[in-house]
Each structure stands twice: as C-alpha cells, then as structure tokens.
Amino acid sequence: MKQYFFEIVRQKWRLLMVILFLLLFNITLGIVVSAYQLPSLINLQIKWSDLRHKASLSGQLDPTTLHQQGSADLEKLKASIPEKRQFARVLSDLLEAAASSAVEVGPLSYKPLQIKEEALLSYKLSFSVSGSYAAVKSCLADLQKNPELIVVDSVSFSNNDLYVENVVMDLHLTVYLREGA
C-alpha cells in the first residue's frame, strides 16, 4: 500500500504541488476575508443604515403642512376626472391611442358602476388588442400616459402561433367619471 502511495507521489508530484498551493492560497484568502473584510463590511452596513434613517427623518413635515399638501393633491386628482358626458371622448382617446400603436382592437365591452359616496361613476372596460410585441407594449405605455383617471385592472398576454409574432393582450380597465351634466 505504501509503495502505491509513493509511486503516485513520484509520478504526480507537480499536480500535488499545484493542489497544495491552491489549498494554501484558499486558506489565506479565507483568513483575509474573515479578519479584514467582514468587519469593514459590517461597519459600512451600519453607516449606510444610519444614513438611510437620517434621510428618512429629514423629509418629515408637520401635520398641518402634510394635511394642506394632501388636500391640494386630492383637488388635483378630482380635477383630472372627466365628467360623465365626456365618456365618449375618453373612449375615443383610448381607441385612437391603440390605433396609433398599430394594433388591432377587438370587441369592446363596458359596464357602468356608480360610486355613491364619492359621486363618481366607474366604467369597467374589457377589450383586446393584437399585433407585434413592440406594438402591444407601445399601446400599454400609451394607456399609462393617459391624463384621465384610468386604472389598468388586469392584463394578460397570449400568442397562439409559435412561428408568427402576433401577441394578444386582453385588457381590463376602469375609467372613473364625475357625476353631473
């Protein structure tokens, strides 16, 4: 048994030296990391955490200013909600945006719901668009840029043909309108 061992050492001494060198190098790196880098990393994480905490405290406002800011933001939101009579224009804008993105628009259905406590009317819209992936993506981006209060409730994508790029995007939106004339 000893003869086999000595024979292997004699024939593979270069390989064994490389393995021994790599083992010692790995142990040395482990000691350097645990002795020098880990404590430094912990100190940097503590400093980062303190800076984040200080930054979060610096932006706090007093309750009166916060209330005034919230009221102003709420008024801006209410002003961006079109009146009920403008539903046809909003719907036309949505369809024009889809057409400008070079997609085909499928059948559209909508269902009105009244929100009495806010004097709002919401329309649940469902339709699908189809086209290339870039065109469908552009259509979705145009929906997000719409200035009216439109909420994208759900989006689903499908492609029935693996060899043709024809993505179908099913959209479910909610359009909010103010009650009134």
C-alpha positions in Angstrom: 0.0 0.0 0.0 2.8 2.4 0.8 4.5 1.6 -2.4 1.4 2.6 -4.4 1.2 5.9 -2.5 4.9 6.7 -3.0 4.6 5.8 -6.7 1.6 8.1 -7.1 3.5 10.9 -5.4 6.6 10.3 -7.5 4.6 10.4 -10.8 2.2 13.2 -9.9 4.3 15.5 -7.7 3.6 18.6 -9.9 -0.1 18.1 -9.7 0.1 17.6 -6.0 2.2 20.8 -5.6 -0.4 22.7 -7.5 -3.2 21.3 -5.4 -1.2 22.1 -2.2 -0.6 25.7 -3.4 -4.2 26.2 -4.2 -5.3 24.9 -0.8 -2.9 27.2 1.0 -4.0 30.1 -1.2 -7.6 29.4 -0.4 -6.9 29.2 3.3 -5.0 32.5 3.2 -7.9 34.2 1.3 -10.4 32.9 3.9 -8.3 34.4 6.7 -8.0 37.7 4.9 -11.7 37.9 4.3 -12.8 37.0 7.8 -10.1 39.1 9.6 -10.2 42.3 7.5 -13.1 42.5 5.0 -16.0 41.2 7.1 -15.6 43.7 10.0 -15.2 46.5 7.4 -18.3 45.4 5.6 -20.3 45.3 8.9 -19.1 48.9 9.7 -20.1 50.1 6.2 -23.6 48.5 6.6 -24.1 50.2 9.9 -23.1 53.6 8.4 -25.4 53.0 5.5 -28.3 52.1 7.8 -27.7 55.3 9.9 -27.6 57.5 6.8 -30.8 56.0 5.5 -32.5 56.6 8.8 -31.3 60.2 8.9 -32.5 60.7 5.4 -36.0 59.4 6.1 -36.3 61.6 9.2 -35.3 64.7 7.2 -38.3 64.6 4.9 -41.0 64.6 7.6 -43.4 67.5 7.7 -45.6 68.8 10.4 -49.2 67.6 10.4 -50.7 70.9 9.2 -48.4 71.1 6.1 -49.0 67.5 5.4 -52.8 68.0 5.5 -52.6 71.0 3.2 -50.4 69.1 0.8 -52.8 66.1 0.8 -55.8 68.4 0.2 -54.1 70.1 -2.7 -53.2 66.7 -4.2 -56.8 65.5 -3.8 -58.1 68.5 -5.6 -55.7 67.8 -8.5 -56.9 64.3 -8.6 -60.5 65.4 -8.7 -59.8 67.9 -11.4 -58.3 65.1 -13.6 -61.5 63.1 -13.5 -63.6 64.0 -16.6 -67.4 64.4 -16.4 -69.8 61.7 -17.3 -70.7 63.3 -20.6 -67.1 63.1 -21.8 -67.1 59.2 -21.7 -67.4 59.1 -25.5 -64.3 61.3 -25.8 -62.3 59.3 -23.3 -63.2 56.0 -25.0 -62.3 57.6 -28.4 -58.9 58.7 -27.0 -58.3 55.1 -25.8 -59.1 53.6 -29.2 -57.1 56.3 -31.1 -54.1 55.6 -28.9 -54.5 51.9 -29.6 -54.8 52.6 -33.4 -51.7 54.8 -33.3 -49.7 52.0 -31.8 -50.5 49.8 -34.9 -52.5 47.2 -33.1 -55.9 45.7 -34.0 -58.6 46.3 -31.4 -61.0 43.5 -30.7 -64.6 43.8 -29.4 -65.0 46.3 -26.5 -67.5 45.8 -23.6 -68.2 48.1 -20.7 -70.2 48.0 -17.6 -71.1 51.2 -15.6 -71.0 51.1 -11.8 -72.0 54.0 -9.5 -69.9 55.0 -6.5 -72.4 57.0 -4.5 -70.2 58.1 -1.5 -67.8 60.0 -3.9 -70.4 61.0 -6.6 -68.4 59.0 -9.2 -69.3 56.7 -12.0 -66.9 54.0 -13.0 -66.9 52.1 -16.2 -65.3 48.6 -16.3 -63.9 48.2 -19.8 -62.8 45.0 -21.4 -61.2 44.6 -24.8 -58.3 43.0 -26.5 -55.6 44.3 -28.8 -53.3 42.2 -31.1 -50.2 42.9 -33.0 -46.4 42.6 -32.7 -44.9 42.6 -29.2 -43.5 46.1 -29.7 -46.9 47.5 -30.8 -48.7 45.9 -27.9 -46.1 47.2 -25.5 -46.4 50.7 -27.0 -50.2 50.5 -26.6 -49.9 49.7 -22.9 -47.4 52.6 -22.5 -49.9 55.0 -24.1 -52.6 53.8 -21.7 -50.4 54.6 -18.8 -49.7 58.1 -20.2 -53.4 59.0 -20.4 -54.2 62.1 -18.4 -57.6 60.9 -17.2 -58.1 58.6 -14.2 -57.8 55.2 -15.9 -56.8 52.2 -13.9 -55.4 49.1 -15.5 -57.1 46.3 -13.5 -55.5 43.4 -15.3 -53.5 42.5 -18.4 -53.0 39.1 -19.9 -50.9 38.2 -22.9 -51.1 35.2 -25.3 -49.6 34.0 -28.5 -51.3 31.1 -30.3 -48.8 30.7 -33.1 -45.2 30.0 -32.2 -43.9 30.9 -35.6 -45.7 34.2 -36.0 -45.3 37.2 -33.7 -48.9 38.1 -33.0 -49.4 38.9 -29.4 -52.9 39.3 -28.0 -53.3 41.4 -24.9 -56.5 41.2 -23.0 -57.1 44.4 -21.0 -59.5 45.1 -18.2 -59.6 48.8 -17.3 -61.7 51.1 -15.0 -62.4 54.6 -16.2 -63.7 57.0 -13.5 -66.0 59.8 -14.3 -67.7 62.6 -12.3 -71.5 62.6 -11.9 -73.1 65.7 -13.4 -74.3 67.1 -16.6 
